[in-house]
Every structure is written in C-alpha cells, then in structure tokens.
Amino acid sequence: MKDVNRSRPVPLGPRSLAALALVSAVGVAAFGWPLFADPDSAVAAHAQDAPWLFAGLLVLLVGVVGATISESGLGAKAVAMLGVLAATGAALRPIGAGTAGIEPMFFLLVLSGRVLGPGFGFVLGAVTMFASALLTGGVGPWMPFQMLAMGWFAMGAGLLPGAGRLRGRAELLLLAAYGFLAAFAYGTVMNLAGWPFLPSLASGVAFDPDAPLGANLVRFLAYCLATSLAWDLGRALVTVALTLTLGSTLLKALRRATRRAAFEAPVTFERPPR
C-alpha cells in the first residue's frame, strides 16, 4: 500500500486549476469561433491569428508549470523529468511519418499523463508537440492548435478515475479505452482547426459562414469521415496495442522515476531533533 500511496499523480491546486481552465477556455475559443462567427466576417482574416495564439499559449503554459510547482513542492528533478519525457515523445513522432496511424507518441502521452496528473500532463503534451514540430520541421500556423489538442489529450489521461488505487490489467484496459477514444477526439479537434480555411473542398463538406450551426456541424462530420477516419482509426488501434503490450512496464518505470524525483515530497520546516 505504501507504494500505491506514493505513486499518485501530481495533485491540482487552486492556482493550477485556474491556469488550466484559462488556457482551455482560450483553446476552445480558438478552435470553435468559426461555428459562431458573424457571417459577414472574413474567415481568412483570422488565418494570421496563430502567432498571437502561440505567444499567449506559451505564457499560459509557464503559468501552469509555475502554479503546479509552487503548490506541489516539486523540484528541479521533476522539471527535468518533464523535459526527458517531452524529448522522448518528440523522438517517437517521426517514426510514423507518412504512414497512417503509426504514431507511438500518443501511447507515451497517455501513460505519462496518467502518472504525472492533469496539470503536468497538459504541459507535457503541449511541450512534446512543440519539440516534435521543431524536430520534424512541422512549424506552421497549425502548431499552436496541435499543442493545445495534445495538451488536452495528455490531460484527459490524468483525469481518469482510480489513479491512486487502480492497477494491473484493469488500469491498462481503462487507459487503452481512453487512448482509443481520445485518438479520434484529437483528430476531430485538429480537423476543426483547418476545416474553415479550405474553400477548395466540395460544397457538400466545406464550411459555409452563412449556414446555421446545425448545417455546418453536418458538413464538418462529413468532412471528418471523408478525410481523416482511416488515419484516426490507425492512430487509435496503435495506441491501444502499445498500451496493452508495453503499458505495464512503462507505468512501473514512470512511477519509479516520479518517486525518485520526489514528486510528492512535502515541504516541511520541522526543527531537527536534539
């Protein structure tokens, strides 16, 4: 029982929760504004908003990290571990370049988010995507949206129930099920980031600023089915397969590393014994 209690995810304090809520609200607005925009507004005029979104996202990420560190008493070892995991995830991303669905980075972030908790999981997902974009040359206006979506992906794993007590096969099945569903959610959210800016698509699936919300949602669903269903399915199946085969070993390694990094070491000011 001692090992279970010491391997709980990093808890969320009030400031960490407020920072995550703020960055998530900014992300929802950034992704979803086309569905609620004034028909007279020019969609293309917002195509240059990505640099501002990226700058704001970096500031908010620093806020999440700072709030989590100050509230949890984490030290330099914990931050170093975050960097190591981000570098590992970035190195895994090119493995599946050009091959539909072979993206092992997603399975690593599911397990890491489970162990680290939602706050550090969100930061890890965003930083991993940023590092992988630099590594693969995938820097563009889509990058801040990828960082947000991947942050949510890893954060969701940290929010799953039973973090302090669920272990073994049951935990792996829970993480595999989450990874399967979240892989589709990631692809859907990223489709929403680019869909309004693709006027060359067929009229049946293109974004129509004059159409009501319901009609645009139907168009968006048709767009997802036509363009990304196979890729998202491949990503989901690879995530499930890697989670079930390698998850147990990696979870143990991550939990051992978090204990050594003193992720939950309390800060005390007790007088030494005389």
C-alpha positions as CSV (number, residue, x, y, z in Angstrom):
1,M,0.0,0.0,0.0
2,K,2.9,2.3,0.6
3,D,4.0,2.2,-3.0
4,V,0.5,2.9,-4.2
5,N,0.1,5.9,-2.0
6,R,3.5,7.3,-3.1
7,S,2.8,7.0,-6.8
8,R,-0.3,9.2,-7.1
9,P,-0.4,11.8,-9.8
10,V,0.6,15.4,-9.0
11,P,-2.4,17.0,-7.4
12,L,-4.1,20.1,-8.8
13,G,-4.2,23.1,-6.5
14,P,-6.5,26.1,-6.9
15,R,-3.9,28.1,-9.0
16,S,-3.1,25.2,-11.2
17,L,-6.8,24.5,-11.8
18,A,-7.4,28.2,-12.6
19,A,-4.4,28.3,-15.1
20,L,-5.7,25.1,-16.8
21,A,-9.2,26.5,-17.0
22,L,-7.9,29.7,-18.6
23,V,-5.7,28.0,-21.2
24,S,-8.5,25.6,-22.0
25,A,-11.0,28.4,-22.4
26,V,-8.6,30.2,-24.8
27,G,-8.2,26.9,-26.7
28,V,-11.9,26.3,-27.1
29,A,-12.4,29.8,-28.4
30,A,-9.5,29.4,-30.8
31,F,-10.9,26.2,-32.2
32,G,-14.6,26.9,-32.2
33,W,-15.0,30.5,-33.2
34,P,-15.8,29.8,-36.9
35,L,-19.0,28.0,-35.9
36,F,-20.3,31.1,-34.1
37,A,-18.8,33.9,-36.2
38,D,-20.8,36.6,-37.8
39,P,-21.5,35.6,-41.5
40,D,-20.2,38.9,-42.6
41,S,-16.8,38.4,-41.0
42,A,-14.0,37.2,-43.3
43,V,-12.8,33.8,-42.2
44,A,-9.5,34.3,-43.9
45,A,-8.8,37.4,-41.9
46,H,-8.2,35.2,-38.9
47,A,-5.7,33.0,-40.6
48,Q,-2.9,35.2,-39.2
49,D,-4.0,34.8,-35.6
50,A,-1.8,31.7,-35.0
51,P,1.3,33.6,-33.9
52,W,-0.7,35.5,-31.3
53,L,-2.3,32.3,-30.1
54,F,1.2,30.7,-29.9
55,A,2.6,33.6,-27.8
56,G,-0.4,33.5,-25.5
57,L,-0.2,29.8,-25.1
58,L,3.5,29.9,-24.1
59,V,2.7,32.4,-21.4
60,L,-0.2,30.3,-20.1
61,L,2.0,27.1,-20.1
62,V,4.6,28.8,-18.0
63,G,1.7,29.8,-15.7
64,V,0.5,26.2,-15.4
65,V,4.0,24.9,-14.7
66,G,4.7,27.7,-12.1
67,A,1.4,27.1,-10.3
68,T,1.9,23.4,-10.2
69,I,5.5,23.6,-8.9
70,S,4.6,26.2,-6.2
71,E,1.6,24.2,-5.0
72,S,3.1,20.7,-5.1
73,G,6.6,21.4,-3.9
74,L,8.2,19.9,-7.0
75,G,11.9,20.4,-7.5
76,A,14.4,20.5,-10.4
77,K,14.3,16.7,-10.8
78,A,10.6,16.8,-11.6
79,V,11.0,19.5,-14.2
80,A,14.0,17.6,-15.7
81,M,11.8,14.5,-16.0
82,L,9.2,16.5,-17.8
83,G,11.9,17.6,-20.3
84,V,13.1,14.0,-20.8
85,L,9.6,12.7,-21.5
86,A,9.0,15.6,-23.9
87,A,12.2,14.8,-25.8
88,T,11.3,11.1,-25.9
89,G,7.9,11.8,-27.3
90,A,9.3,14.2,-29.9
91,A,11.8,11.5,-31.0
92,L,8.9,9.0,-31.3
93,R,6.8,11.2,-33.6
94,P,9.0,10.8,-36.8
95,I,8.7,7.0,-36.6
96,G,5.3,7.1,-38.2
97,A,5.9,10.0,-40.6
98,G,4.0,9.3,-43.8
99,T,2.3,6.1,-42.5
100,A,-1.3,6.3,-41.5
101,G,-1.9,5.7,-37.8
102,I,1.6,4.7,-36.7
103,E,2.1,7.3,-34.1
104,P,3.6,5.8,-30.9
105,M,3.9,9.2,-29.3
106,F,0.3,9.1,-28.3
107,F,0.6,6.0,-26.2
108,L,3.5,7.5,-24.3
109,L,1.5,10.6,-23.5
110,V,-1.5,8.5,-22.3
111,L,0.7,6.7,-19.8
112,S,2.7,9.9,-18.8
113,G,-0.5,11.9,-18.3
114,R,-1.8,9.1,-16.1
115,V,1.3,9.1,-13.9
116,L,2.0,12.9,-13.8
117,G,-1.5,14.1,-13.4
118,P,-3.6,16.5,-15.5
119,G,-1.6,19.7,-14.9
120,F,1.8,18.3,-15.8
121,G,0.2,16.1,-18.4
122,F,-1.2,19.1,-20.2
123,V,2.2,20.8,-20.2
124,L,3.9,17.6,-21.3
125,G,1.6,17.2,-24.3
126,A,2.0,20.8,-25.4
127,V,5.8,20.8,-25.0
128,T,6.2,17.5,-26.7
129,M,4.3,18.7,-29.7
130,F,6.3,21.9,-29.8
131,A,9.6,19.9,-29.7
132,S,8.5,17.4,-32.3
133,A,7.5,20.3,-34.6
134,L,11.0,21.7,-34.4
135,L,12.5,18.3,-34.9
136,T,10.4,17.4,-38.0
137,G,10.2,20.9,-39.5
138,G,6.5,20.9,-38.9
139,V,6.4,24.5,-37.7
140,G,3.4,26.4,-39.1
141,P,0.1,28.2,-38.2
142,W,-1.3,24.8,-37.1
143,M,1.4,24.3,-34.4
144,P,-0.4,26.1,-31.5
145,F,-3.5,24.2,-32.3
146,Q,-1.6,20.9,-32.2
147,M,-0.1,21.9,-28.9
148,L,-3.5,22.6,-27.3
149,A,-5.0,19.4,-28.7
150,M,-2.1,17.3,-27.5
151,G,-2.2,19.0,-24.1
152,W,-5.8,18.1,-23.7
153,F,-5.1,14.6,-24.8
154,A,-2.5,14.0,-22.1
155,M,-4.5,16.0,-19.5
156,G,-7.5,13.7,-20.0
157,A,-5.4,10.7,-19.1
158,G,-4.5,12.4,-15.8
159,L,-8.2,13.0,-15.1
160,L,-9.2,9.3,-15.4
161,P,-10.6,7.8,-12.1
162,G,-8.7,5.4,-9.9
163,A,-5.3,7.0,-10.1
164,G,-4.3,6.1,-6.6
165,R,-5.7,2.6,-6.4
166,L,-6.4,1.1,-9.8
167,R,-3.5,-1.1,-11.0
168,G,-2.8,-4.1,-13.2
169,R,-4.9,-5.3,-16.1
170,A,-7.9,-3.1,-15.2
171,E,-5.8,0.0,-15.4
172,L,-4.4,-0.9,-18.7
173,L,-7.8,-1.6,-20.2
174,L,-9.0,1.8,-18.9
175,L,-6.0,3.6,-20.5
176,A,-6.4,1.6,-23.7
177,A,-10.1,2.6,-23.9
178,Y,-9.3,6.2,-23.2
179,G,-6.5,6.2,-25.8
180,F,-8.8,4.7,-28.4
181,L,-11.5,7.4,-27.9
182,A,-9.1,10.3,-27.4
183,A,-7.2,9.4,-30.6
184,F,-10.4,10.1,-32.5
185,A,-11.1,13.2,-30.4
186,Y,-7.6,14.6,-31.2
187,G,-8.1,14.1,-35.0
188,T,-11.6,15.7,-34.8
189,V,-10.4,18.7,-33.0
190,M,-7.5,19.2,-35.4
191,N,-9.9,18.9,-38.3
192,L,-11.8,21.8,-36.8
193,A,-8.7,23.9,-36.8
194,G,-8.2,23.7,-40.5
195,W,-11.7,23.0,-41.9
196,P,-12.9,26.6,-42.1
197,F,-9.8,27.7,-44.2
198,L,-10.2,25.1,-47.0
199,P,-12.5,26.8,-49.6
200,S,-11.4,24.4,-52.4
201,L,-13.3,21.5,-50.9
202,A,-16.5,20.2,-52.4
203,S,-19.5,22.3,-51.4
204,G,-21.1,19.4,-49.5
205,V,-18.4,19.4,-46.8
206,A,-16.9,22.9,-46.9
207,F,-17.5,25.4,-44.1
208,D,-20.3,27.8,-45.0
209,P,-20.4,31.0,-42.9
210,D,-23.9,31.7,-44.0
211,A,-25.3,28.3,-42.9
212,P,-26.7,27.7,-39.4
213,L,-24.7,25.8,-36.8
214,G,-26.5,22.5,-37.3
215,A,-25.9,22.5,-41.0
216,N,-22.2,23.3,-40.5
217,L,-21.9,20.5,-38.0
218,V,-23.3,18.1,-40.5
219,R,-20.8,19.4,-43.1
220,F,-18.0,19.0,-40.6
221,L,-18.9,15.4,-39.8
222,A,-18.9,14.6,-43.5
223,Y,-15.5,16.2,-43.8
224,C,-14.1,14.1,-41.0
225,L,-15.5,10.9,-42.4
226,A,-14.1,11.6,-45.8
227,T,-10.6,12.9,-44.9
228,S,-9.4,11.5,-41.6
229,L,-11.4,8.5,-40.4
230,A,-8.8,5.9,-41.6
231,W,-5.9,7.9,-40.1
232,D,-7.7,8.3,-36.8
233,L,-8.6,4.7,-36.7
234,G,-5.0,3.7,-37.3
235,R,-3.8,6.0,-34.5
236,A,-6.4,4.6,-32.1
237,L,-5.5,1.0,-32.8
238,V,-1.8,1.6,-32.5
239,T,-2.3,3.4,-29.2
240,V,-4.4,0.5,-27.8
241,A,-1.9,-2.1,-29.0
242,L,1.1,-0.4,-27.5
243,T,-0.8,0.4,-24.2
244,L,-1.8,-3.2,-23.7
245,T,1.6,-4.7,-24.6
246,L,4.1,-2.2,-23.2
247,G,1.9,-0.2,-20.8
248,S,2.6,-2.3,-17.6
249,T,6.4,-2.0,-17.9
250,L,6.3,1.7,-18.8
251,L,3.9,2.6,-16.0
252,K,6.1,0.9,-13.4
253,A,9.2,2.8,-14.8
254,L,7.4,6.1,-14.8
255,R,6.1,5.7,-11.2
256,R,9.5,4.7,-10.0
257,A,11.0,7.8,-11.7
258,T,8.4,10.1,-10.1
259,R,9.2,8.7,-6.7
260,R,12.9,9.3,-7.1
261,A,12.1,12.8,-8.4
262,A,10.2,13.4,-5.2
263,F,7.0,14.4,-7.0
264,E,5.1,14.4,-3.7
265,A,7.8,15.3,-1.2
266,P,6.2,17.6,1.3
267,V,7.9,20.8,2.1
268,T,8.3,20.9,5.9
269,F,10.1,23.2,8.3
270,E,10.5,20.9,11.3
271,R,13.1,21.6,13.9
272,P,15.8,18.9,13.9
273,P,16.0,16.6,16.9
274,R,18.5,17.5,19.7
